[in-house]
Amino acid sequence: MSNDNPFQSLFETLGRLPAAHAESVNRQAYDVLYDLLSEPVEKAGRCILLRSPRAGHGKTHLLSRIEHQMGASHEFIPLRASFGCLINAATAMDDTLRGLLRPLPASGGLRVLDRVVRRLFAQALEPMVISGEVPCQDRDGALTALRARPMETFDFHHPNAITARWVKENMEALGPRLSMEIAQRSSQPLREVAFWVDTWSRFALVPLENPMRLRILADAIRSGNPSEGMQMDRLQALLGILTQLMRVVLVADDLEGISADETAALRLAAFLASLRQSVERLDVILSLNIDVWERAFIPCLSGGMVDRLSEVVIELHPLTEEEMVALLESRVPGLGSKVLERLDRTTAGAHARGLIRAAGVAWLRASAMDSQISVAQTTPPVPTAVPVPIAAIPAAPSADFQQAEEPQQVPPPTTPVSLSLPSHSLPENTLRQNEDVTTPLPVALGKPNEWRPLLHSATTTTLPETQPAVQVVGGLQIAEPPEVLEGFTAPVFQPAPEAPAIPTSQTPVTPEETEKADPDRVDKLLQQFRERYGRGSQ
């Protein structure tokens, strides 16, 4: 599963098209509401009570879809509660003008109010053209232009718009006549209608690039510090004028702030009922939960007021199994049934918000498990210790072998003589391990002068590991065969019988220790040496 949670969004904003939608969810309520608002402009409006068992059933979602579907022919005005519970004439007028000042798409800076003013002036000027109050050479052509092309006819910023230029030049005298015609059509007081005609004409005549256009409108509304009653009259006139051109729908949603305030609920009910009485074509949608309706409205309203607010009641119902799957499918196509099986149905309930919240929790848990699995797959395994077979461990040397390796203790010679003989190739196994063969071993001999011809100066070299090992016999290092003197024939070398090993101590033997040595043993060693090298003492 992806780490991006498709169930993260739990709340909708009125007027914003929902990103995900299931056609089967609240379909019946959508069809009924659409039919009620599809009446012609001249038909009377209604007060519609949209009610759900609890919060989260999709009231705002439903209203946003209706607004998006019917926005081209209807003007939806959301009533935003000030401080969470206050809705009156001042806040409703601000909400209405805020919607009228939104820019038109691909219009070069025109606002919705520009279109309203041009269409309104075209309707008010048409009877004057028919009666001849407005002089024109081609009356039929003028009437056709007023009815079919009001935006081009009253383009006050185009130099070739003849009618718009004439109205602009004669606005001071034409204004009262236009106000009277609009007041008669809308059944609104002339004073409030004249206020809006004067304000809108000044707004429409200002060039589009001038930032003072919006300032003119705001200053006109706030000038004179109007009372609450005057603001209510102006709001009624404003809505009455707009209903001559289009269907106007007031939407009161998100009213949880007045759930415990009966006074605020009573004021809101009286405000909406007064507007419905004054503006016949006005549609009002009151979106509430059953608990808010029964707790805040029913205890303080009269029977007649309740009937006015509940002229048409549209109920939202709990979701069915198929609607739950469809709702989840709108967020994760193809996975609705699987997600529904994994969420907690007891905590989700049968309403849209609870289902989406539970699905979001299940999705996060599944994503966390997937992350753990992926981390485990990418992490290299920790090597474990492999037991070594017993047969692979070298056995300890036997006692006999250890005893054979121990050198025999032989008394040292009497006189120390340092000999360094040439190397000679001997069997490799005769060299004892870890024995230093580079240092000559001192040997005590009887008559050193007699052995002087045999002494040969040689340099001891350390052989590489691939060369045969050097044999050490009796503590003597045997190198190359000695140089043969003239008249002397060197005997063929024969390996001597193994002699007891002489200790490899590097410490010279003192004369006192030599005197204690066995003279017979020394004579035997000298005799063996003579037999090897072919010379004896004279």
C-alpha positions in Angstrom: 0.0 0.0 0.0 1.1 3.5 -0.6 2.2 5.7 2.2 -0.1 8.5 1.0 -3.3 8.0 3.0 -6.3 8.4 0.7 -8.6 8.7 3.7 -6.9 11.6 5.3 -9.5 14.2 4.3 -12.5 14.0 6.7 -14.2 17.4 6.3 -15.6 19.2 3.3 -15.8 23.0 2.7 -19.1 24.4 1.4 -18.7 25.6 -2.2 -15.6 23.5 -3.0 -16.1 20.6 -5.3 -15.3 17.3 -3.4 -12.3 15.4 -4.7 -13.9 12.0 -4.2 -17.5 11.1 -4.7 -19.7 8.0 -4.7 -22.8 8.4 -6.8 -24.9 6.0 -4.8 -24.3 7.7 -1.4 -27.2 10.1 -0.6 -28.4 9.8 -4.1 -32.1 10.0 -3.2 -31.5 13.2 -1.3 -29.5 14.7 -4.1 -32.3 14.1 -6.7 -35.0 15.6 -4.4 -32.9 18.7 -3.7 -32.0 19.1 -7.4 -35.6 19.0 -8.4 -36.7 21.5 -5.8 -34.1 24.0 -6.9 -34.7 23.5 -10.6 -37.7 25.8 -10.7 -37.9 28.7 -13.2 -36.8 32.1 -12.0 -40.3 33.5 -11.6 -41.4 30.6 -9.3 -41.7 31.1 -5.6 -38.9 29.8 -3.4 -39.0 27.3 -0.5 -37.4 26.8 2.9 -35.7 23.3 2.8 -34.6 21.6 6.0 -31.7 19.2 5.3 -31.5 16.9 8.3 -29.2 14.0 9.2 -29.1 11.6 12.2 -25.8 12.9 13.3 -22.7 14.8 12.0 -20.7 13.2 9.2 -23.5 12.0 7.0 -22.4 14.1 4.0 -24.6 17.3 4.2 -21.8 19.6 3.2 -20.7 17.2 0.5 -24.2 17.1 -0.9 -24.6 20.9 -0.9 -21.2 21.4 -2.6 -22.1 19.0 -5.4 -25.5 20.8 -5.9 -23.8 24.2 -6.1 -21.2 22.9 -8.6 -23.9 21.4 -10.7 -26.3 24.4 -10.7 -23.9 27.3 -10.2 -24.3 28.6 -13.8 -28.0 29.4 -13.3 -28.2 29.8 -9.5 -26.4 32.1 -7.0 -25.6 30.2 -3.9 -24.8 32.4 -0.9 -23.3 30.5 2.1 -24.2 32.2 5.4 -21.2 32.1 7.7 -21.9 32.4 11.4 -19.9 35.1 13.1 -18.4 33.9 16.4 -19.8 30.5 15.5 -23.4 31.3 16.2 -24.3 34.8 14.9 -26.0 35.2 11.6 -27.8 38.6 10.9 -28.4 41.1 8.2 -24.8 42.6 8.3 -23.1 39.2 8.0 -25.5 38.0 5.3 -25.0 41.2 3.3 -21.2 40.7 3.4 -21.6 37.1 2.3 -23.8 38.2 -0.6 -21.5 40.9 -1.9 -18.5 38.7 -1.4 -20.0 36.2 -3.9 -20.9 39.0 -6.3 -17.4 40.4 -6.4 -15.7 37.2 -7.5 -14.1 37.5 -10.9 -15.6 36.1 -14.1 -13.5 33.6 -15.9 -11.8 34.9 -19.1 -13.4 38.3 -18.8 -10.5 40.7 -18.6 -11.2 41.8 -15.0 -15.0 41.8 -15.0 -16.8 40.7 -11.8 -20.1 38.9 -11.3 -21.5 42.2 -10.2 -20.7 43.7 -13.6 -22.8 41.1 -15.3 -25.6 41.6 -12.8 -25.6 45.4 -13.3 -25.6 45.2 -17.1 -28.5 42.7 -17.2 -30.4 44.7 -14.6 -30.1 47.9 -16.6 -31.1 46.1 -19.8 -34.3 44.9 -18.2 -35.1 48.3 -16.7 -34.4 50.1 -19.9 -36.5 47.8 -22.1 -39.9 49.3 -21.1 -38.6 52.8 -21.7 -37.5 51.9 -25.2 -40.9 50.3 -25.9 -42.8 53.4 -24.5 -40.5 55.8 -26.4 -39.1 57.5 -23.3 -35.6 56.6 -24.6 -35.2 57.9 -28.2 -33.8 55.5 -30.8 -33.9 55.3 -34.6 -34.1 51.5 -34.7 -36.4 50.5 -31.9 -36.6 46.8 -32.8 -32.9 46.5 -33.1 -32.4 48.2 -29.8 -34.8 45.9 -28.1 -33.1 42.8 -29.6 -29.7 44.1 -28.3 -31.1 44.7 -24.8 -32.6 41.2 -24.6 -29.9 39.1 -26.3 -26.7 41.0 -25.8 -26.9 43.0 -22.5 -23.1 42.5 -21.8 -22.0 44.1 -25.0 -24.8 46.7 -25.0 -23.9 48.1 -21.6 -20.1 47.8 -21.9 -19.3 51.1 -20.3 -15.6 50.7 -21.1 -15.9 50.2 -24.9 -15.9 53.3 -27.0 -18.2 51.8 -29.7 -21.0 50.9 -27.2 -23.4 53.7 -28.1 -26.2 52.7 -25.7 -23.7 52.4 -22.8 -22.2 55.7 -23.6 -25.7 57.4 -23.7 -26.7 55.8 -20.3 -23.4 57.0 -18.8 -23.9 60.6 -20.0 -27.5 60.7 -18.7 -27.2 58.6 -15.6 -28.1 61.5 -13.2 -31.5 61.9 -14.9 -31.9 58.3 -15.8 -31.1 56.8 -12.4 -34.4 57.6 -10.6 -36.3 56.2 -13.6 -34.3 53.0 -13.5 -34.8 52.7 -9.7 -38.5 53.0 -10.0 -38.7 50.3 -12.8 -36.6 47.9 -10.7 -38.6 48.5 -7.5 -41.8 47.7 -9.3 -40.5 44.5 -10.8 -39.0 43.2 -7.5 -41.7 44.5 -5.1 -39.1 46.2 -3.0 -39.1 49.6 -1.3 -38.0 52.4 -3.7 -35.5 53.9 -1.2 -33.5 50.8 -0.8 -33.6 50.0 -4.5 -32.4 53.5 -5.4 -29.5 53.0 -3.0 -28.3 49.9 -4.8 -28.9 51.4 -8.3 -26.8 54.4 -7.4 -24.1 52.3 -5.7 -23.9 49.8 -8.6 -23.8 52.4 -11.3 -20.8 54.2 -9.8 -19.1 50.8 -9.4 -19.8 49.8 -13.1 -18.6 53.2 -14.5 -15.2 53.1 -12.9 -12.5 51.6 -15.2 -11.7 48.0 -14.6 -8.1 48.6 -13.7 -8.9 51.1 -11.1 -8.6 49.6 -7.6 -11.1 52.1 -6.3 -14.0 50.1 -7.6 -14.1 47.8 -4.6 -13.5 50.7 -2.3 -16.5 52.6 -3.7 -18.8 49.7 -2.9 -17.5 49.1 0.6 -17.7 52.8 1.5 -21.3 53.1 0.2 -22.4 50.2 2.4 -20.7 51.4 5.5 -21.5 55.1 5.1 -23.8 56.7 7.6 -23.4 53.9 10.1 -26.7 52.2 9.2 -28.9 50.7 11.9 -29.7 47.0 12.1 -33.2 47.7 10.7 -31.8 49.6 7.7 -29.3 46.9 7.0 -32.1 44.4 7.0 -34.1 46.5 4.5 -31.1 46.8 2.3 -30.5 43.1 2.4 -34.0 42.3 1.5 -33.9 44.8 -1.4 -30.6 43.4 -2.6 -31.9 39.8 -2.6 -35.2 40.9 -4.2 -33.3 42.6 -7.1 -31.1 39.5 -7.6 -34.0 37.1 -7.7 -35.3 39.0 -10.8 -32.3 37.7 -12.7 -31.5 34.3 -11.3 -32.4 31.8 -8.6 -30.8 32.8 -5.3 -30.2 30.2 -2.6 -29.2 31.0 0.9 -27.4 28.1 2.6 -27.0 27.9 6.4 -24.6 25.1 7.1 -22.1 24.2 9.9 -24.4 25.3 12.7 -23.0 23.2 15.5 -22.0 26.4 17.3 -25.7 27.1 18.2 -26.4 23.6 19.5 -26.6 24.8 23.1 -27.7 28.4 22.4 -31.5 28.6 22.1 -31.4 32.4 21.8 -29.1 32.2 18.8 -31.3 29.5 17.2 -34.4 31.7 17.7 -32.7 34.7 16.1 -31.6 32.6 13.1 -35.0 31.2 12.7 -36.7 34.6 12.8 -34.1 36.1 10.4 -34.6 33.4 7.8 -38.4 33.5 8.1 -38.4 37.3 7.6 -36.3 37.0 4.5 -38.6 34.3 3.1 -41.6 36.5 3.6 -40.0 39.6 2.1 -38.4 37.9 -0.9 -40.8 35.6 -2.5 -38.4 33.9 -5.0 -35.7 33.3 -2.4 -34.7 29.7 -1.6 -33.3 28.8 1.9 -31.5 25.6 2.9 -31.1 25.0 6.6 -28.6 22.1 7.1 -28.8 20.6 10.6 -28.2 17.5 12.6 -31.3 16.0 14.4 -29.7 16.6 17.8 -29.2 20.3 17.1 -32.7 20.7 15.7 -34.3 19.0 18.7 -32.1 20.6 21.3 -31.8 24.2 20.1 -34.7 24.9 17.8 -37.7 22.9 18.8 -37.9 24.0 22.5 -37.9 27.8 21.6 -39.8 27.9 18.3 -43.5 28.2 17.8 -45.4 25.8 15.7 -45.8 28.3 12.9 -42.1 29.0 12.9 -41.3 25.3 12.8 -43.6 24.9 9.9 -41.9 27.7 8.0 -38.4 26.4 8.5 -39.5 22.8 7.7 -41.5 23.6 4.6 -39.7 20.7 2.8 -37.7 18.2 4.8 -34.9 16.0 3.3 -33.6 13.3 5.5 -30.2 11.6 5.2 -30.1 7.9 6.1 -27.4 5.6 7.4 -25.2 4.0 4.8 -26.0 0.5 3.5 -23.3 -2.2 2.8 -23.2 -1.3 -0.9 -22.9 2.4 -0.2 -20.0 1.8 2.2 -18.2 -0.2 -0.5 -18.9 2.6 -3.1 -17.7 5.3 -0.7 -14.4 3.4 -0.1 -14.1 2.7 -3.8 -14.2 6.5 -4.5 -11.0 6.9 -2.4 -9.2 3.6 -3.4 -10.6 2.2 -6.6 -10.8 -1.6 -6.6 -10.0 -1.9 -2.9 -13.3 -0.9 -1.3 -14.3 -4.4 -0.2 -10.9 -5.3 1.2 -10.6 -2.1 3.2 -14.1 -2.6 4.6 -13.1 -6.0 5.8 -10.1 -4.7 7.7 -11.7 -1.7 9.5 -13.5 -1.8 12.8 -17.2 -1.7 12.0 -18.2 -1.1 15.6 -16.4 2.2 15.9 -17.0 3.3 12.2 -20.7 3.4 12.5 -23.0 3.8 9.4 -22.1 7.4 8.5 -19.6 8.6 5.9 -17.2 10.4 8.2 -16.9 7.6 10.7 -16.3 5.1 7.9 -13.6 7.2 6.3 -11.9 7.7 9.7 -11.9 4.0 10.5 -10.6 3.3 7.0 -7.8 5.8 7.5 -6.8 4.1 10.7 -6.8 0.7 9.0 -4.8 2.1 6.1 -2.1 3.5 8.4 -1.8 0.2 10.2 -1.4 -1.7 6.9 1.2 0.9 5.7 3.1 0.5 9.0 3.2 -3.3 8.5 4.3 -2.9 4.9 7.1 -0.6 6.0 8.3 -3.1 8.6 8.3 -5.9 6.0 10.2 -3.8 3.5 12.9 -2.8 6.1 13.3 -6.5 7.0 13.8 -7.4 3.4 16.4 -4.7 2.7 18.4 -5.3 5.9 21.2 -8.0 5.4 20.9 -10.9 7.8 23.2 -11.1 10.8 25.7 -13.9 10.4 25.4 -16.7 12.9 28.2 -18.7 14.5 28.9 -22.0 12.7 30.0 -24.8 15.0 33.4 -26.3 14.0 33.4 -30.1 13.6 35.5 -32.0 16.1 37.5 -33.7 13.4 38.7 -30.4 12.1 40.4 -29.4 15.3 44.0 -30.7 15.3 44.7 -33.2 18.0 47.2 -32.4 20.7 50.5 -34.1 20.1 51.0 -37.3 22.0 53.3 -37.7 24.9 55.8 -39.8 22.9 56.0 -37.1 20.3 56.6 -34.4 22.8 59.3 -36.5 24.4 61.0 -37.0 21.1 61.1 -33.3 20.4 62.8 -32.6 23.7 66.6 -32.2 23.2 69.0 -34.3 25.2 71.3 -32.5 27.6 74.9 -32.8 26.5 77.8 -31.3 28.3 79.2 -28.3 26.5 82.7 -28.5 24.8 85.7 -27.2 26.6 86.8 -24.4 24.3 84.2 -22.1 22.6 84.8 -21.8 18.8 82.4 -19.9 16.6 82.0 -21.6 13.2 79.9 -20.5 10.3 79.9 -23.2 7.6 78.4 -23.0 4.1 74.8 -24.1 3.6 74.0 -27.6 2.4 70.9 -29.1 1.2 69.5 -31.4 3.8 66.1 -32.9 4.4 63.6 -30.4 5.4 62.2 -32.3 8.4 65.5 -32.2 10.2 65.1 -28.5 11.0 63.4 -27.8 14.2 60.7 -25.2 14.3 61.4 -21.7 15.7 65.2 -22.4 15.8 67.6 -19.6 15.0 70.0 -20.8 12.2 71.6 -17.5 11.5 73.6 -17.2 14.7 76.7 -19.5 15.0 76.7 -21.8 18.0 79.9 -21.7 20.0 81.7 -25.2 20.2 84.6 -26.0 22.4 87.4 -27.9 20.6 90.7 -29.1 21.9 93.3 -27.7 19.4 92.0 -24.7 17.5 95.1 -24.1 15.4 94.8 -27.5 13.8 91.4 -26.6 12.4 92.4 -23.3 10.9 92.6 -24.6 7.3 89.1 -25.8 7.6 87.7 -22.4 8.6 85.9 -20.7 5.8 84.6 -17.3 5.9 81.0 -17.3 4.7 78.0 -15.0 5.0 74.9 -16.5 6.3 71.8 -15.7 4.1 68.2 -16.2 5.0 66.6 -18.4 2.4 63.1 -17.9 1.1 60.3 -20.2 2.2 60.5 -22.1 -1.1 64.2 -23.1 -0.6 65.1 -26.3 1.3 65.6 -25.8 4.9 69.1 -25.8 6.5 70.1 -28.7 8.6 71.4 -28.1 12.1 73.5 -30.9 13.4 74.9 -30.8 16.8 74.2 -27.1 17.0 76.3 -26.4 13.7 74.9 -24.7 10.7 75.9 -26.6 7.5 76.1 -24.4 4.4 77.8 -25.0 1.0 80.6 -27.7 0.9 84.0 -26.2 2.0 86.6 -25.2 -0.5 88.9 -28.1 -1.3 92.6 -27.4 -0.8 95.3 -28.4 -3.2 96.3 -32.0 -2.9 93.3 -32.8 -0.8 90.3 -34.9 -1.9 87.1 -34.2 -0.1 85.1 -37.2 0.9 81.6 -37.8 -0.2 79.2 -36.5 2.4 77.2 -39.1 4.1 74.6 -38.3 6.7 75.9 -39.2 10.0 73.9 -41.1 12.5 71.7 -38.9 14.6 73.6 -37.4 17.4 72.1 -36.1 20.6 71.0 -32.6 20.2 73.2 -29.9 21.7 71.3 -27.2 23.6 70.8 -24.1 21.5 71.7 -21.8 24.2 73.4 -18.7 22.9 75.3 -18.1 26.2 79.1 -18.8 25.8 80.5 -21.6 27.9 82.9 -20.4 30.5 86.3 -22.1 31.1 85.1 -23.2 34.5 82.2 -25.1 32.9 84.6 -26.5 30.2 86.8 -28.1 32.8 83.8 -30.0 34.3 82.9 -31.4 30.8 83.5 -35.0 30.0 86.8 -35.2 28.0 85.8 -38.6 26.5 82.6 -37.1 25.1 84.6 -34.2 23.5 87.1 -36.7 21.9 84.2 -38.6 20.4 82.8 -35.4 18.9 86.2 -34.5 17.4 86.6 -37.9 16.0 83.2 -37.7 14.3 84.2 -34.3 12.8 87.5 -35.7 11.4 85.7 -38.6 9.8 83.3 -36.3 8.0 85.8 -33.9 6.6 88.8 -36.2 5.9 91.5 -34.7 8.1 92.9 -35.6 11.4 95.4 -34.2 13.8 99.1 -34.7 12.9 
